[in-house]
């Protein structure tokens, strides 16, 4: 089995605990307005790898990842769930810590065959970093072109399975920073025992140059960058609403 991989970062420090070997998967069904990797959207692009090739690359510098491990991100790794299972199966066989960075958008517990794959996948995940774009479905569609139904259900599923989870929330002025949305997210997450951490990440426009290179109009060119104070306010509202 081969996977389509956009790129590999051998020294990641923001994609899970410790130093990470970060694998960027090709392909994503969402079109987030603030996406900084539009070059990962097309699932047919990227370099082809077998899972053993990726693990072999990591093993060359294994001592560097003693406190870290391997992270699958993208794009959306769930677009290639069979390859992802293969990759994480090899990693776990070698006692490598596994982290999945995902939006959960492709989760569907109504599909019995797919659900079995998710059951296998999460059994191989030491940590899932789940990106919740917005608690309101209409705003989620405005932000990503997709409903948040599967995303929120995936969060519930991870809690049911007892999978250690980090919630990631991107703070985008005029889109995700209103108090009602922040309170709504906190109330939704209240009582989730699997959550080990909530991260509020400030929107940035570092991906704008990629849009220009691809000839795509950058939709948030006039959006402000949140301050540290803005981020703290958002986190405090979410956290207090979970109590």
VMD Tcl script that draws the C-alpha trace (Angstrom):
set ca {
  {0.00 0.00 0.00}
  {1.23 3.47 -0.87}
  {0.21 6.85 0.48}
  {0.31 10.27 -1.14}
  {2.49 12.45 1.06}
  {2.90 16.19 0.63}
  {6.04 16.51 2.76}
  {7.86 15.26 5.84}
  {9.30 17.40 8.64}
  {11.98 15.70 10.67}
  {12.08 18.14 13.62}
  {8.56 19.27 14.50}
  {7.99 20.93 17.87}
  {4.36 22.14 17.62}
  {2.65 18.97 16.40}
  {2.29 17.04 19.63}
  {4.47 16.40 22.69}
  {8.25 16.41 22.38}
  {10.16 16.42 19.11}
  {8.03 14.94 16.32}
  {8.56 13.31 12.95}
  {5.70 15.01 11.11}
  {4.09 13.48 8.02}
  {1.90 15.83 5.96}
  {-0.72 13.82 4.10}
  {-2.02 14.95 0.73}
  {-5.74 15.60 0.27}
  {-8.46 17.44 2.19}
  {-12.23 17.75 1.60}
  {-12.53 21.04 3.49}
  {-11.69 24.51 2.21}
  {-10.97 26.45 5.39}
  {-10.76 30.18 4.76}
  {-7.61 30.38 6.87}
  {-5.93 27.19 5.58}
  {-2.18 27.68 5.36}
  {-1.56 24.52 3.31}
  {-3.74 24.89 0.17}
  {-1.10 22.90 -1.70}
  {-2.31 19.81 0.21}
  {-5.91 19.98 -1.04}
  {-5.48 17.86 -4.18}
  {-5.38 14.21 -3.08}
  {-3.77 12.99 -6.30}
  {-0.61 15.05 -5.86}
  {2.34 14.47 -3.57}
  {5.04 11.84 -3.43}
  {4.16 8.16 -3.09}
  {5.53 6.33 -0.06}
  {5.09 2.93 1.52}
  {4.60 3.05 5.27}
  {7.83 1.15 5.88}
  {9.76 3.81 3.94}
  {8.47 6.55 6.23}
  {9.22 4.60 9.41}
  {12.70 3.80 8.07}
  {13.34 7.50 7.51}
  {12.32 8.20 11.08}
  {14.45 5.39 12.51}
  {17.61 6.98 11.12}
  {17.36 9.61 13.87}
  {15.25 7.74 16.43}
  {17.12 9.09 19.50}
  {15.86 12.59 18.64}
  {12.27 11.41 19.14}
  {12.78 9.85 22.57}
  {10.30 12.30 24.16}
  {8.21 12.68 21.00}
  {7.11 10.42 18.19}
  {5.35 10.50 14.82}
  {2.50 12.84 13.89}
  {0.18 12.45 10.92}
  {-1.23 15.76 9.73}
  {-2.05 17.37 6.42}
  {-4.16 18.04 4.57}
  {-6.46 15.57 6.20}
  {-4.90 12.19 7.09}
  {-8.34 10.54 7.27}
  {-8.57 10.88 3.47}
  {-6.08 7.98 3.42}
  {-7.29 6.04 6.45}
  {-6.07 2.63 5.23}
  {-2.54 3.92 4.71}
  {-2.72 5.78 8.02}
  {-3.63 2.54 9.82}
  {-0.72 0.81 8.10}
  {1.68 3.60 9.13}
  {0.58 3.70 12.76}
  {0.57 -0.10 13.01}
  {4.25 -0.13 12.06}
  {4.98 2.73 14.45}
  {3.31 1.00 17.40}
  {5.14 -2.24 16.62}
  {8.33 -0.25 17.20}
  {7.01 1.48 20.36}
  {6.85 4.86 18.64}
  {4.39 7.38 20.11}
  {1.64 8.14 17.58}
  {-0.30 11.39 17.22}
  {-3.10 12.13 14.76}
  {-3.82 15.77 13.87}
  {-7.27 15.82 12.25}
  {-10.52 17.71 11.76}
  {-12.51 14.49 12.10}
  {-14.57 15.57 9.10}
  {-14.66 12.11 7.50}
  {-15.90 10.26 10.58}
  {-19.29 8.59 10.08}
  {-20.48 6.03 12.63}
  {-23.46 5.19 10.38}
  {-21.06 3.49 7.95}
  {-20.35 0.14 9.60}
  {-17.32 -0.72 7.45}
  {-15.79 2.72 7.98}
  {-16.49 2.59 11.70}
  {-14.47 -0.63 11.99}
  {-11.55 1.19 10.40}
  {-11.89 4.03 12.89}
  {-12.01 1.52 15.75}
  {-8.71 0.10 14.51}
  {-7.18 3.51 13.92}
  {-7.92 5.00 17.33}
  {-6.61 1.84 19.02}
  {-3.27 2.80 17.46}
  {-3.37 6.48 18.50}
  {-1.61 7.59 21.65}
  {-2.99 11.09 21.10}
  {-5.51 12.77 18.82}
  {-5.33 16.52 18.22}
  {-8.83 17.41 17.07}
  {-9.41 20.70 15.27}
  {-12.86 22.05 16.01}
  {-13.34 24.98 13.64}
  {-16.64 26.30 15.02}
  {-19.39 25.03 17.31}
  {-22.15 26.53 15.11}
  {-22.88 24.47 12.00}
  {-23.75 27.45 9.79}
  {-20.56 29.28 10.71}
  {-18.62 26.04 10.27}
  {-19.94 25.81 6.70}
  {-19.01 29.44 6.10}
  {-15.50 28.77 7.36}
  {-14.85 25.37 5.79}
  {-17.61 24.63 3.21}
  {-18.63 21.62 5.37}
  {-21.03 20.89 8.24}
  {-19.56 20.24 11.69}
  {-21.85 17.25 12.39}
  {-19.15 14.62 11.83}
  {-16.53 16.67 13.68}
  {-18.58 16.97 16.86}
  {-19.63 13.33 16.69}
  {-15.98 12.33 16.33}
  {-15.19 14.26 19.50}
  {-17.91 12.27 21.29}
  {-16.58 9.02 19.80}
  {-13.03 9.72 21.02}
  {-14.41 10.34 24.50}
  {-16.42 7.11 24.37}
  {-13.26 5.21 23.40}
  {-11.16 6.92 26.07}
  {-8.65 8.24 23.52}
  {-6.41 10.98 24.89}
  {-7.43 14.14 23.04}
  {-6.26 17.70 22.61}
  {-8.80 20.19 21.26}
  {-7.43 22.82 18.92}
  {-9.40 25.95 18.13}
  {-8.19 28.64 15.73}
  {-9.13 32.15 16.84}
  {-10.16 34.13 13.75}
  {-11.41 37.69 14.35}
  {-15.04 38.19 13.25}
  {-15.43 34.44 12.63}
  {-14.61 32.39 15.74}
  {-14.08 34.97 18.48}
  {-17.65 35.84 19.54}
  {-18.49 35.05 23.14}
  {-21.52 32.88 22.38}
  {-19.47 30.58 20.13}
  {-16.70 30.27 22.72}
  {-19.20 29.51 25.48}
  {-20.96 27.02 23.22}
  {-17.72 25.15 22.60}
  {-16.96 25.01 26.31}
  {-20.44 23.71 27.13}
  {-20.16 21.06 24.42}
  {-16.85 19.82 25.84}
  {-18.08 19.84 29.45}
  {-17.76 16.40 31.00}
  {-15.42 14.98 28.35}
  {-12.98 12.88 30.37}
  {-10.62 12.19 27.47}
  {-9.51 15.80 26.95}
  {-6.02 16.47 28.28}
  {-5.60 19.97 26.87}
  {-7.33 22.78 25.00}
  {-5.25 24.95 22.68}
  {-6.47 28.27 21.30}
  {-4.32 29.09 18.30}
  {-4.18 32.62 16.87}
  {-5.02 32.98 13.18}
  {-2.00 33.86 11.04}
  {-1.61 34.74 7.38}
  {1.68 32.93 6.72}
  {0.02 30.80 4.05}
  {-0.96 33.78 1.90}
  {2.14 33.46 -0.26}
  {1.10 29.90 -1.16}
  {-2.26 31.13 -2.42}
  {-0.51 33.70 -4.58}
  {1.81 31.03 -5.95}
  {-1.17 28.80 -6.79}
  {-3.12 31.66 -8.36}
  {-5.86 31.43 -5.70}
  {-7.45 34.50 -4.11}
  {-6.65 34.66 -0.39}
  {-10.04 35.11 1.34}
  {-8.86 36.62 4.63}
  {-6.38 39.19 3.37}
  {-8.00 41.92 5.49}
  {-8.29 39.83 8.67}
  {-6.43 41.06 11.75}
  {-4.01 38.91 13.72}
  {-5.27 38.17 17.27}
  {-3.19 39.46 20.17}
  {-2.04 37.38 23.13}
  {-4.77 39.12 25.13}
  {-7.38 38.00 22.59}
  {-6.16 34.41 22.80}
  {-6.21 34.42 26.61}
  {-9.74 35.86 26.64}
  {-10.98 33.13 24.30}
  {-9.32 30.38 26.31}
  {-10.73 31.71 29.58}
  {-14.28 31.79 28.17}
  {-14.04 28.24 26.82}
  {-12.46 26.87 29.98}
  {-14.86 28.58 32.39}
  {-17.83 27.30 30.34}
  {-16.62 23.72 30.84}
  {-17.01 23.91 34.62}
}
mol new
graphics top color blue
foreach p $ca { graphics top sphere $p radius 0.5 }
foreach p [lrange $ca 0 end-1] q [lrange $ca 1 end] { graphics top cylinder $p $q radius 0.2 }
display resetview
